[in-house]
Amino acid sequence: MEQNATLDSLRKTLAIAKAQKGVLFCLLANLFVPMLPHLFLLILPFQIYFAYRLAKLVKIGYPPIWVIGMFIPLLNLLLLFLLAHQSTAAIRGAGFEVRLFGADLKAIEEALDRKK
């Protein structure tokens, strides 16, 4: 039973790390929105997807509320930062290092392979 719990927690950590990378790239893309205003409409679907997924995985609040926040400029940046911060805490809590552009997915995948 302990092995399954560890496998499940590693799978969840990997899912959090992947969603965190998406959130971080959305934050990076938002830096260019003042220069290219239509870019907001292009990255909005990605922001919605990753915000919902990460809020659900990390279990902070009601995920549809996070989605609504993605439609409001500047508030979406704050919410993305909060999601990135919460996911960083979850990944570090699982014992993995988090750098500027998220956790090392290879390290988590290797840990998962070792547990199988």
SEFI-645017 format. One line per field, with one value per residue: residue in three letters; y, z, x of N, C-alpha, C, O in turn; residue number from 1. Coordinates in pm, whole numbers. Layout:
// residues N
residuo: c(ALA / ...) $
n_y: c(Y / ...) $
n_z: c(Z / ...) $
n_x: c(X / ...) $
ca_y: c(Y / ...) $
ca_z: c(Z / ...) $
ca_x: c(X / ...) $
c_y: c(Y / ...) $
c_z: c(Z / ...) $
c_x: c(X / ...) $
o_y: c(Y / ...) $
o_z: c(Z / ...) $
o_x: c(X / ...) $
num: c(NUM / ...) $
This chain:
// residues 116
residuo: c(MET / GLU / GLN / ASN / ALA / THR / LEU / ASP / SER / LEU / ARG / LYS / THR / LEU / ALA / ILE / ALA / LYS / ALA / GLN / LYS / GLY / VAL / LEU / PHE / CYS / LEU / LEU / ALA / ASN / LEU / PHE / VAL / PRO / MET / LEU / PRO / HIS / LEU / PHE / LEU / LEU / ILE / LEU / PRO / PHE / GLN / ILE / TYR / PHE / ALA / TYR / ARG / LEU / ALA / LYS / LEU / VAL / LYS / ILE / GLY / TYR / PRO / PRO / ILE / TRP / VAL / ILE / GLY / MET / PHE / ILE / PRO / LEU / LEU / ASN / LEU / LEU / LEU / LEU / PHE / LEU / LEU / ALA / HIS / GLN / SER / THR / ALA / ALA / ILE / ARG / GLY / ALA / GLY / PHE / GLU / VAL / ARG / LEU / PHE / GLY / ALA / ASP / LEU / LYS / ALA / ILE / GLU / GLU / ALA / LEU / ASP / ARG / LYS / LYS) $
n_y: c(-120 / 121 / 162 / 219 / 458 / 620 / 610 / 729 / 985 / 1075 / 1075 / 1272 / 1490 / 1513 / 1586 / 1832 / 1970 / 1980 / 2134 / 2364 / 2453 / 2533 / 2747 / 2920 / 2979 / 3110 / 3336 / 3448 / 3500 / 3696 / 3920 / 4036 / 4133 / 4414 / 4526 / 4384 / 4375 / 4195 / 3952 / 3872 / 3752 / 3529 / 3382 / 3341 / 3102 / 2908 / 3002 / 2973 / 2692 / 2595 / 2730 / 2632 / 2358 / 2352 / 2475 / 2284 / 2057 / 2139 / 2203 / 2456 / 2671 / 2719 / 2586 / 2694 / 2965 / 3062 / 3042 / 3239 / 3465 / 3474 / 3617 / 3881 / 4144 / 4205 / 4119 / 3856 / 3811 / 3833 / 3617 / 3405 / 3421 / 3354 / 3090 / 2972 / 3003 / 2845 / 2595 / 2561 / 2535 / 2292 / 2115 / 2138 / 2046 / 1780 / 1707 / 1786 / 1993 / 2330 / 2552 / 2856 / 2827 / 2636 / 2298 / 2025 / 1814 / 1571 / 1469 / 1411 / 1224 / 1023 / 949 / 846 / 630 / 473 / 392 / 223) $
n_z: c(0 / 75 / -133 / -351 / -260 / -266 / -540 / -645 / -529 / -650 / -918 / -904 / -829 / -1060 / -1244 / -1134 / -1168 / -1448 / -1513 / -1377 / -1530 / -1759 / -1655 / -1585 / -1837 / -1945 / -1784 / -1870 / -2139 / -2099 / -2052 / -2295 / -2374 / -2340 / -2562 / -2775 / -2793 / -2883 / -2827 / -2579 / -2620 / -2755 / -2572 / -2370 / -2370 / -2293 / -2043 / -1904 / -1912 / -1777 / -1532 / -1424 / -1410 / -1240 / -1007 / -935 / -895 / -689 / -504 / -422 / -338 / -536 / -846 / -1085 / -1015 / -1029 / -1300 / -1396 / -1306 / -1488 / -1705 / -1647 / -1696 / -1550 / -1292 / -1361 / -1383 / -1116 / -1006 / -1151 / -1055 / -787 / -815 / -925 / -710 / -509 / -633 / -650 / -378 / -327 / -493 / -394 / -139 / -194 / -226 / -442 / -652 / -748 / -1008 / -1197 / -1428 / -1339 / -1208 / -1246 / -1478 / -1565 / -1343 / -1170 / -1323 / -1338 / -1068 / -1041 / -1218 / -1081 / -864 / -970) $
n_x: c(82 / 198 / 378 / 208 / 98 / 322 / 386 / 156 / 176 / 411 / 331 / 136 / 295 / 450 / 251 / 177 / 418 / 436 / 208 / 282 / 498 / 360 / 211 / 419 / 528 / 312 / 311 / 553 / 489 / 298 / 449 / 490 / 249 / 180 / 314 / 212 / -101 / -301 / -200 / -283 / -532 / -453 / -299 / -478 / -651 / -462 / -380 / -620 / -655 / -418 / -434 / -675 / -614 / -388 / -487 / -671 / -508 / -333 / -512 / -626 / -861 / -1161 / -1153 / -1297 / -1326 / -1069 / -1034 / -1213 / -1078 / -870 / -959 / -941 / -736 / -415 / -508 / -502 / -229 / -141 / -282 / -170 / 93 / 46 / -47 / 183 / 356 / 232 / 245 / 519 / 582 / 452 / 594 / 855 / 801 / 767 / 1023 / 1179 / 1383 / 1323 / 1358 / 1420 / 1252 / 1069 / 1027 / 1261 / 1165 / 1267 / 1402 / 1191 / 1051 / 1246 / 1260 / 1006 / 1020 / 1207 / 1056 / 870) $
ca_y: c(0 / 236 / 181 / 287 / 597 / 691 / 623 / 830 / 1119 / 1113 / 1108 / 1402 / 1588 / 1531 / 1662 / 1969 / 2030 / 2009 / 2248 / 2481 / 2503 / 2604 / 2875 / 3006 / 3027 / 3210 / 3459 / 3503 / 3554 / 3818 / 4032 / 4095 / 4182 / 4559 / 4557 / 4314 / 4355 / 4080 / 3833 / 3831 / 3660 / 3406 / 3303 / 3323 / 2961 / 2837 / 3048 / 2910 / 2550 / 2569 / 2780 / 2536 / 2232 / 2369 / 2499 / 2156 / 1968 / 2188 / 2215 / 2588 / 2738 / 2657 / 2611 / 2787 / 3104 / 3095 / 3060 / 3370 / 3563 / 3480 / 3709 / 4018 / 4181 / 4234 / 4021 / 3725 / 3799 / 3805 / 3480 / 3313 / 3420 / 3278 / 2949 / 2929 / 2995 / 2728 / 2474 / 2550 / 2480 / 2151 / 2038 / 2134 / 1958 / 1642 / 1681 / 1818 / 2130 / 2415 / 2662 / 2970 / 2782 / 2520 / 2180 / 1941 / 1704 / 1448 / 1418 / 1353 / 1104 / 920 / 901 / 765 / 504 / 393 / 339 / 124) $
ca_z: c(0 / 82 / -266 / -433 / -213 / -317 / -684 / -668 / -496 / -755 / -1038 / -880 / -833 / -1201 / -1305 / -1084 / -1232 / -1588 / -1514 / -1333 / -1647 / -1842 / -1589 / -1595 / -1974 / -1962 / -1722 / -1961 / -2257 / -2059 / -2057 / -2428 / -2402 / -2364 / -2696 / -2869 / -2715 / -2927 / -2771 / -2464 / -2669 / -2798 / -2456 / -2275 / -2352 / -2220 / -1904 / -1846 / -1893 / -1675 / -1403 / -1374 / -1378 / -1125 / -889 / -900 / -846 / -563 / -417 / -362 / -380 / -631 / -975 / -1179 / -975 / -1085 / -1445 / -1415 / -1286 / -1605 / -1803 / -1599 / -1707 / -1428 / -1189 / -1407 / -1348 / -973 / -983 / -1204 / -959 / -669 / -853 / -938 / -575 / -443 / -696 / -608 / -242 / -335 / -554 / -296 / -31 / -239 / -224 / -569 / -667 / -843 / -1056 / -1257 / -1515 / -1284 / -1160 / -1346 / -1505 / -1578 / -1208 / -1117 / -1402 / -1295 / -936 / -1068 / -1278 / -976 / -772 / -1039) $
ca_x: c(0 / 288 / 435 / 107 / 88 / 440 / 369 / 51 / 227 / 507 / 253 / 73 / 403 / 484 / 142 / 190 / 536 / 403 / 116 / 356 / 573 / 265 / 181 / 537 / 540 / 205 / 362 / 653 / 419 / 228 / 542 / 484 / 113 / 174 / 362 / 125 / -224 / -379 / -137 / -365 / -635 / -386 / -253 / -589 / -691 / -358 / -391 / -739 / -628 / -318 / -484 / -773 / -546 / -301 / -572 / -731 / -404 / -277 / -629 / -641 / -983 / -1253 / -1088 / -1363 / -1302 / -937 / -1055 / -1275 / -973 / -782 / -1016 / -921 / -594 / -339 / -547 / -456 / -86 / -134 / -329 / -69 / 204 / 3 / -48 / 323 / 412 / 175 / 298 / 659 / 581 / 413 / 703 / 964 / 755 / 787 / 1166 / 1243 / 1431 / 1250 / 1442 / 1351 / 1144 / 1000 / 1098 / 1325 / 1072 / 1344 / 1430 / 1067 / 1024 / 1342 / 1215 / 887 / 1067 / 1272 / 954 / 786) $
c_y: c(126 / 267 / 256 / 432 / 678 / 713 / 731 / 970 / 1166 / 1149 / 1245 / 1514 / 1616 / 1613 / 1809 / 2040 / 2066 / 2129 / 2376 / 2539 / 2581 / 2741 / 2970 / 3060 / 3127 / 3343 / 3527 / 3567 / 3684 / 3940 / 4106 / 4151 / 4334 / 4600 / 4498 / 4280 / 4233 / 3947 / 3781 / 3729 / 3526 / 3320 / 3275 / 3177 / 2879 / 2874 / 2981 / 2763 / 2526 / 2619 / 2681 / 2408 / 2244 / 2395 / 2369 / 2061 / 2009 / 2207 / 2348 / 2653 / 2653 / 2687 / 2702 / 2934 / 3150 / 3120 / 3198 / 3481 / 3577 / 3579 / 3856 / 4052 / 4232 / 4142 / 3883 / 3705 / 3765 / 3661 / 3377 / 3305 / 3338 / 3128 / 2894 / 2912 / 2870 / 2598 / 2453 / 2490 / 2332 / 2065 / 2028 / 2045 / 1811 / 1608 / 1708 / 1964 / 2203 / 2532 / 2770 / 2929 / 2649 / 2407 / 2105 / 1817 / 1570 / 1386 / 1351 / 1224 / 991 / 863 / 811 / 631 / 414 / 327 / 230 / -15) $
c_z: c(0 / -55 / -357 / -392 / -267 / -468 / -716 / -638 / -598 / -885 / -1023 / -887 / -978 / -1272 / -1262 / -1153 / -1378 / -1598 / -1471 / -1449 / -1740 / -1786 / -1602 / -1737 / -2006 / -1899 / -1812 / -2084 / -2223 / -2056 / -2191 / -2463 / -2419 / -2504 / -2804 / -2800 / -2756 / -2876 / -2651 / -2506 / -2711 / -2678 / -2355 / -2261 / -2273 / -2071 / -1835 / -1815 / -1777 / -1538 / -1343 / -1327 / -1251 / -997 / -842 / -838 / -708 / -459 / -343 / -421 / -475 / -771 / -1073 / -1143 / -1030 / -1234 / -1473 / -1401 / -1404 / -1710 / -1767 / -1605 / -1574 / -1313 / -1231 / -1375 / -1201 / -944 / -1036 / -1111 / -836 / -698 / -865 / -801 / -501 / -502 / -661 / -469 / -244 / -390 / -459 / -178 / -65 / -250 / -354 / -575 / -773 / -879 / -1120 / -1345 / -1469 / -1244 / -1278 / -1367 / -1513 / -1441 / -1148 / -1191 / -1363 / -1159 / -951 / -1125 / -1174 / -884 / -836 / -1022) $
c_x: c(87 / 347 / 337 / 93 / 205 / 429 / 266 / 100 / 329 / 435 / 188 / 178 / 444 / 376 / 147 / 306 / 508 / 310 / 186 / 437 / 481 / 231 / 299 / 556 / 428 / 247 / 464 / 587 / 346 / 319 / 532 / 346 / 107 / 220 / 272 / -7 / -307 / -320 / -217 / -470 / -575 / -346 / -365 / -632 / -590 / -361 / -508 / -711 / -532 / -362 / -583 / -704 / -462 / -382 / -636 / -628 / -352 / -387 / -633 / -765 / -1067 / -1201 / -1163 / -1346 / -1166 / -949 / -1115 / -1170 / -879 / -832 / -989 / -773 / -538 / -379 / -498 / -308 / -67 / -175 / -230 / 52 / 168 / 1 / 94 / 387 / 361 / 229 / 445 / 668 / 547 / 525 / 821 / 928 / 771 / 936 / 1239 / 1279 / 1349 / 1340 / 1357 / 1233 / 1086 / 1092 / 1161 / 1236 / 1144 / 1372 / 1306 / 1033 / 1119 / 1303 / 1093 / 924 / 1134 / 1170 / 868 / 840) $
o_y: c(225 / 384 / 345 / 520 / 793 / 821 / 813 / 1064 / 1285 / 1243 / 1325 / 1620 / 1731 / 1700 / 1899 / 2156 / 2171 / 2217 / 2484 / 2661 / 2684 / 2839 / 3089 / 3175 / 3220 / 3449 / 3649 / 3675 / 3772 / 4053 / 4225 / 4210 / 4380 / 4698 / 4555 / 4168 / 4174 / 3843 / 3660 / 3631 / 3422 / 3197 / 3194 / 3131 / 2791 / 2787 / 2936 / 2716 / 2446 / 2557 / 2651 / 2358 / 2157 / 2342 / 2348 / 1993 / 1924 / 2226 / 2353 / 2685 / 2533 / 2803 / 2782 / 3020 / 3264 / 3208 / 3265 / 3579 / 3681 / 3622 / 3945 / 3997 / 4295 / 4092 / 3803 / 3594 / 3678 / 3592 / 3273 / 3198 / 3262 / 3048 / 2783 / 2818 / 2799 / 2502 / 2340 / 2403 / 2253 / 1955 / 1921 / 1977 / 1727 / 1494 / 1659 / 2049 / 2145 / 2602 / 2775 / 2989 / 2562 / 2417 / 2121 / 1727 / 1467 / 1264 / 1247 / 1126 / 875 / 742 / 711 / 528 / 291 / 219 / 154 / -111) $
o_z: c(-66 / -91 / -431 / -477 / -308 / -517 / -806 / -712 / -630 / -954 / -1118 / -944 / -1014 / -1353 / -1342 / -1193 / -1425 / -1683 / -1522 / -1465 / -1793 / -1859 / -1628 / -1754 / -2085 / -1955 / -1828 / -2126 / -2308 / -2058 / -2199 / -2570 / -2506 / -2559 / -2912 / -2752 / -2673 / -2883 / -2625 / -2435 / -2704 / -2683 / -2265 / -2148 / -2195 / -1985 / -1721 / -1705 / -1688 / -1436 / -1223 / -1218 / -1165 / -891 / -722 / -739 / -621 / -340 / -221 / -540 / -491 / -813 / -1139 / -1231 / -1073 / -1289 / -1566 / -1475 / -1420 / -1796 / -1849 / -1530 / -1495 / -1243 / -1147 / -1342 / -1166 / -866 / -973 / -1090 / -785 / -615 / -820 / -779 / -438 / -429 / -644 / -444 / -169 / -341 / -444 / -122 / 24 / -280 / -374 / -513 / -875 / -791 / -1099 / -1337 / -1550 / -1246 / -1393 / -1283 / -1473 / -1425 / -1084 / -1130 / -1357 / -1138 / -881 / -1086 / -1178 / -832 / -766 / -1074) $
o_x: c(54 / 365 / 377 / 77 / 187 / 460 / 286 / 71 / 334 / 475 / 186 / 152 / 470 / 408 / 124 / 293 / 551 / 330 / 156 / 444 / 521 / 224 / 280 / 595 / 449 / 221 / 462 / 626 / 334 / 270 / 563 / 328 / 33 / 170 / 257 / -24 / -376 / -386 / -219 / -493 / -641 / -359 / -346 / -650 / -627 / -348 / -497 / -739 / -562 / -330 / -576 / -730 / -465 / -348 / -652 / -657 / -330 / -360 / -642 / -770 / -1045 / -1204 / -1098 / -1349 / -1152 / -882 / -1072 / -1173 / -815 / -754 / -1013 / -693 / -610 / -291 / -458 / -266 / 13 / -110 / -209 / 108 / 250 / 44 / 122 / 463 / 439 / 255 / 489 / 752 / 606 / 550 / 880 / 1014 / 786 / 971 / 1350 / 1215 / 1309 / 1391 / 1236 / 1126 / 1057 / 1214 / 1120 / 1233 / 1090 / 1365 / 1316 / 992 / 1078 / 1311 / 1080 / 868 / 1118 / 1195 / 802 / 781) $
num: c(1 / 2 / 3 / 4 / 5 / 6 / 7 / 8 / 9 / 10 / 11 / 12 / 13 / 14 / 15 / 16 / 17 / 18 / 19 / 20 / 21 / 22 / 23 / 24 / 25 / 26 / 27 / 28 / 29 / 30 / 31 / 32 / 33 / 34 / 35 / 36 / 37 / 38 / 39 / 40 / 41 / 42 / 43 / 44 / 45 / 46 / 47 / 48 / 49 / 50 / 51 / 52 / 53 / 54 / 55 / 56 / 57 / 58 / 59 / 60 / 61 / 62 / 63 / 64 / 65 / 66 / 67 / 68 / 69 / 70 / 71 / 72 / 73 / 74 / 75 / 76 / 77 / 78 / 79 / 80 / 81 / 82 / 83 / 84 / 85 / 86 / 87 / 88 / 89 / 90 / 91 / 92 / 93 / 94 / 95 / 96 / 97 / 98 / 99 / 100 / 101 / 102 / 103 / 104 / 105 / 106 / 107 / 108 / 109 / 110 / 111 / 112 / 113 / 114 / 115 / 116) $
